[in-house]
Amino acid sequence: MEWNNFPPICYVLWISNLREGWTNVMEQESTDATSLSRSRAPKKRISKTKMLLYGGLGVFLIIASIAAYYIYTIVSFAGEIYQPPADNQPSAVIPADGSAPTPVPVIEPPERFADERINILLLGGDSRGVKSNAKPRSDTMIVVSIDPVSKSTHLFSLLRDTYVDIPRHGSNRLNAAITLGGPLLAMETVQNLIELPIHYYVYTDFEGFISLIDELGGIDFEIEKNMRRTDNRDDPRYNINLEKGLQHLDGLTALQYVRFRSDAMSDFSRSERQREFLAAIANKLKSATTLLKLPQLLGGIAPYIETSIPPSDMFELARLGLNLDTSNLKGIQVPQMNAFKNAIINGMDVLVPDVEKVRSYVQEQLSGQLVQAP
């Protein structure tokens, strides 16, 4: 058909359809180009707010994981060293005439109330050569008295040769109580002597002390004089050989220092050294470096420690300990000078205390009167 014979209306429709088709093609190409352009465009950046949020969440999860690990370590440690009082009662007393054993009343540590002073008996013994189920005579006896309100701490060093009444066992040296009836009987005996409620005990031996100091990385300490002592009957590693001056003491040399008593004042000067070194340990325990390696420290000393502190109370005491003023620990000797007499009883060199003077002196120290021993 010739174009001249094509009806005008058809021509118009054809042109219109052609234009519409071309428009559709162009629109489709434009749409495809736009889609391709969008697919190649860089992704939208995360806002700074979201970045901070995600970063904060990550840090929180890390801290929470570390905290959970530390809590688990403390709980495990507390459970491992805990000895329930009900499972640690003294054995029945067997009379010398062979009659039936005398029943022993259950020793219940006194109940402690909120904001009340906390008293803990620290017992250190030499377990060498002692059967695993027995306790040796306590080489060290210190009552740690903590005021949770004022955050103050008193250390009462009990002289081990003090001649006292041991419930249900007659009179003997104070350090014999743990051998006769275990730590609970030692608590009861000390409580009767100084008239303070003893809420808990902590017991360790030589190896536990050595392990603690080694896990702390040693302690820098001023030795006040040269110290020498050799006992050919003992293991040579326990011989004492310390030089005067500032020394870095590891576990073994620290043990030498707190055991030394070969001088004029014997147990009196030794108890003072023990109090001073205990204060140094307390300060080291509060350092940031020590807290970072707390799990390792607890794992190292757990096999050598026994305590009546329940795991639930352990957290409270640990939190309180971090807030105590350990830079000014008050060390006190019991019995104080001029409150006892030297005597020989049943072949033993002992110190016979004036009990009323001792009790008054303890209360004076706790009340802050700081009266000097008469």
C-alpha positions, 0 to 999 in steps of 0.5 A: 500500500502506498503512503498516499493511499493510507487513510489519515486517521490510520496514519495518525493512529500508527504514529501515535502507537509508534510514539507510545511504543518508543516511550515505553522502551525509553521508560524501561531503559530508564528504569533498568538504568536506575536499578543498575545505578542503585545496585552499584551505589555504595551501601549507606554507612551505619550511624555513629549512634549505632556504632557506639551502641554496638561497641558499648554492648560488646564491652558490656558483654566482655566485662560481664563474662569476666565478672561471671568468671571471677564470681564463679572462681570465688564461689568455687574457692569458698565452697572448697575451703568451707567447713560447716560447724556441724561437721567439725565438732570436737570428739567426745571426751574419754575419761581416764577411768575408762567410763563412758565418754562425756557427750560434748555439747554442739558448739554454735558460733555466735550469731552475727547481726548487721553492722555488728563488729566481726571477729575472726580467729586466724590460726596458723599451725605446723602440720609437718608430721601430723596425721591428716585428720588432726590439727597441730598446736597453733603456732599463731593465733590472731583475732581480727576484729573489724568494725563495718561502720568505721571500717577500722580493724584491730589485730589481737595477737594471742600469746600461745603460752597463755595458761587458760581454761579450755572448756571440758579439758581443764587448764593448759596452754592456749595453743593446745585448744585446737589439738584437743578439740579442733578450731571450734574449741579454739574459738570457744577458748579464745572467746572466754579469755577476751570476752569477745564473740568469735564468729569465724575461724580461718586455719592454714599451715606453713605450706598455705602461708608459703603459697599465699606469699608466692602467689602474691609475687612476694612482698617488699618488707623492712627487716629490722635486724639480722636474723639467724637460726639453725635447727639441725633436727628440722628440714634445712629449708626452714632454717632462718637466715635474713639480712637487715634492711629492705628485702623482697620476701618470697613465701619461704623467707616470709615464713622465716621472718614471722617464725623468728623468736630467737631474741630477748623478747621471744614470743612478744617480739614475734607476735608484733612482727606477725601483726606488721607482716599481716598488715603488709599482706592486707595492703598487697591483697588490695592492689590492682595487680593482685585483683587481676590475678585473683583466680590464680591466687585463690586456686593456689592457696585453696588446698591449704586453707580451712574456714567456717565462713559460709560462702554467702558471707565470704562475698560480704567480707570480701567487699568489706575488706576492699573498703577497710583502712589497712594503712593503719591496722591497730596491733595489740598483744594479749595478754598485755605487759604487766597483765600476766605472771610467768610460771612453771605448771606441770613442767610447762613454762606458761604465762598466767594472765589476769583475765579481768585486766585482759578483758578490760584492756581489749574493750579499751582498745576497741572503744578507741581509748587506746589506754597503754598497758599498765 
